[in-house]
Amino acid sequence: MEKLIDETLQIAKTRFVSFGFEESQTEALLISAKRDLSKVIVQLEDLLKKDSCDIEQINKSLHALKGLLYNMGNMEAGDQIVELSKCMDEEGLKSRIKKIIKS
């Protein structure tokens, strides 16, 4: 989880600075971004721990995560989430999500 968050925040920082945000604005955005990313990832982790998989809730969380990643400029990770959304095999989906958020 930390690697994905740290990587995304680094990309976002560069992106925000290139948009002309001042350092204080950038720091505020990064704090908010880290909070939001952590929240969605924890939601996904909690959903994956359950015995029965709620695909609808997992897809909602994946959609939120994808949006956050794209908005912060981490296109590669966002694209990985798009690909995850296409997976119909429950165990395969769980395994692939865990791989992305644990790396």
Contacts in CASP RR format, 6 or more apart in sequence:
PFRMAT RR
TARGET T0000
AUTHOR 0000-0000-0000
METHOD contacts of the structure
MODEL  1
MEKLIDETLQIAKTRFVSFGFEESQTEALLISAKRDLSKVIVQLEDLLKK
DSCDIEQINKSLHALKGLLYNMGNMEAGDQIVELSKCMDEEGLKSRIKKI
IKS
1 38 0 8 1.000
1 41 0 8 1.000
1 45 0 8 1.000
1 101 0 8 1.000
1 102 0 8 1.000
3 103 0 8 1.000
4 37 0 8 1.000
4 41 0 8 1.000
4 77 0 8 1.000
4 100 0 8 1.000
4 101 0 8 1.000
4 103 0 8 1.000
5 34 0 8 1.000
5 37 0 8 1.000
5 38 0 8 1.000
5 41 0 8 1.000
7 74 0 8 1.000
7 77 0 8 1.000
8 33 0 8 1.000
8 37 0 8 1.000
8 68 0 8 1.000
8 69 0 8 1.000
8 72 0 8 1.000
8 73 0 8 1.000
8 74 0 8 1.000
8 77 0 8 1.000
9 30 0 8 1.000
9 33 0 8 1.000
9 34 0 8 1.000
9 37 0 8 1.000
9 72 0 8 1.000
11 72 0 8 1.000
11 73 0 8 1.000
11 74 0 8 1.000
12 29 0 8 1.000
12 30 0 8 1.000
12 33 0 8 1.000
12 72 0 8 1.000
12 73 0 8 1.000
12 74 0 8 1.000
13 26 0 8 1.000
13 30 0 8 1.000
15 72 0 8 1.000
15 73 0 8 1.000
16 25 0 8 1.000
16 26 0 8 1.000
16 29 0 8 1.000
16 30 0 8 1.000
17 26 0 8 1.000
21 29 0 8 1.000
33 68 0 8 1.000
33 72 0 8 1.000
36 68 0 8 1.000
37 65 0 8 1.000
37 68 0 8 1.000
40 61 0 8 1.000
40 64 0 8 1.000
40 65 0 8 1.000
40 68 0 8 1.000
41 65 0 8 1.000
41 101 0 8 1.000
43 61 0 8 1.000
44 58 0 8 1.000
44 61 0 8 1.000
44 62 0 8 1.000
44 65 0 8 1.000
44 97 0 8 1.000
44 101 0 8 1.000
45 101 0 8 1.000
47 53 0 8 1.000
47 54 0 8 1.000
47 57 0 8 1.000
47 58 0 8 1.000
47 61 0 8 1.000
48 58 0 8 1.000
48 94 0 8 1.000
48 97 0 8 1.000
48 98 0 8 1.000
53 90 0 8 1.000
53 93 0 8 1.000
53 94 0 8 1.000
55 90 0 8 1.000
55 93 0 8 1.000
58 93 0 8 1.000
58 97 0 8 1.000
59 85 0 8 1.000
62 81 0 8 1.000
62 84 0 8 1.000
62 85 0 8 1.000
62 97 0 8 1.000
63 85 0 8 1.000
65 78 0 8 1.000
65 81 0 8 1.000
66 78 0 8 1.000
66 81 0 8 1.000
66 82 0 8 1.000
66 85 0 8 1.000
67 78 0 8 1.000
69 75 0 8 1.000
69 77 0 8 1.000
69 78 0 8 1.000
69 81 0 8 1.000
70 78 0 8 1.000
77 100 0 8 1.000
80 100 0 8 1.000
81 100 0 8 1.000
84 93 0 8 1.000
84 96 0 8 1.000
84 97 0 8 1.000
84 100 0 8 1.000
87 93 0 8 1.000
87 96 0 8 1.000
END
